[in-house]
Amino acid sequence: QPPKRRKRRGKEVPSAVGLVAEELEIPVLCPEKAKDPDFLDHLEKEVKPDVCITAAYGQYLPKRFLATPTHGTVNIHPSILPRWRGA
């Protein structure tokens, strides 16, 4: 998801993961909706990723998104999850 505003009338600030990615010149795509056809077209036709890494993205990822990278998608979770979360 796009960066959130940090304070009233404040500017949008990327997450800590986004800031590090920018420092390392790793492209960061933050669509409002992962199922947006324009975003998916851009991903398939222009970005053509070998792998996608998702972090702190609070939406379901559509099959079209998951099928785009040549070597798949990796989801990382920056915090410890409860033992039975998602079971």
FENUR-V281387 format. One record per residue. N is the residue number from 1. PHI is phi in whole degrees, 0 to 359 (NA if undefined). NEAR is the number of other C-alpha atoms within 10 Angstrom. D_LAST is the distance of its C-alpha to the last C-alpha in Angstrom with 2 decimals. Layout:
<<N/PHI/NEAR/D_LAST> <N/PHI/NEAR/D_LAST>>
//
This chain:
<<1/NA/14/25.07> <2/297/14/28.63> <3/302/14/29.58> <4/264/12/29.90> <5/286/12/33.15> <6/274/11/33.23> <7/216/9/35.94> <8/304/6/38.08> <9/57/7/40.21> <10/278/9/38.69> <11/274/11/38.04> <12/289/12/34.73> <13/236/14/33.40> <14/298/17/30.85> <15/293/14/27.79> <16/301/9/28.25> <17/296/12/26.48> <18/297/18/28.85> <19/296/14/31.86> <20/296/12/31.25> <21/300/13/30.76> <22/297/13/34.02> <23/300/8/35.81> <24/270/9/34.81> <25/58/9/35.84> <26/266/11/32.46> <27/301/10/32.30> <28/238/14/29.93> <29/250/12/29.22> <30/231/14/27.94> <31/290/15/28.07> <32/299/12/27.78> <33/227/15/25.70> <34/293/19/24.07> <35/268/16/25.27> <36/298/12/28.86> <37/302/11/31.10> <38/295/11/33.51> <39/297/16/30.88> <40/294/19/29.50> <41/298/15/33.12> <42/300/11/33.95> <43/298/16/30.99> <44/287/16/31.94> <45/265/10/35.72> <46/246/9/36.49> <47/283/13/33.73> <48/46/14/32.65> <49/288/15/30.03> <50/281/11/29.27> <51/212/13/25.88> <52/243/16/24.10> <53/239/11/22.22> <54/250/14/20.33> <55/214/14/19.86> <56/53/13/19.21> <57/252/15/19.36> <58/271/10/17.93> <59/231/11/18.18> <60/289/9/16.73> <61/263/13/18.69> <62/291/12/20.67> <63/303/9/21.10> <64/299/14/24.64> <65/296/19/23.67> <66/296/15/21.23> <67/276/12/24.00> <68/289/21/26.73> <69/292/18/26.50> <70/302/12/28.07> <71/252/12/25.61> <72/99/14/22.41> <73/236/17/20.45> <74/244/12/18.76> <75/255/11/16.60> <76/251/11/17.19> <77/238/11/15.88> <78/286/9/18.82> <79/228/7/17.26> <80/285/6/15.01> <81/268/9/11.50> <82/302/7/10.34> <83/307/7/8.86> <84/255/6/5.40> <85/301/6/5.59> <86/81/6/3.82> <87/282/4/0.00>>
//
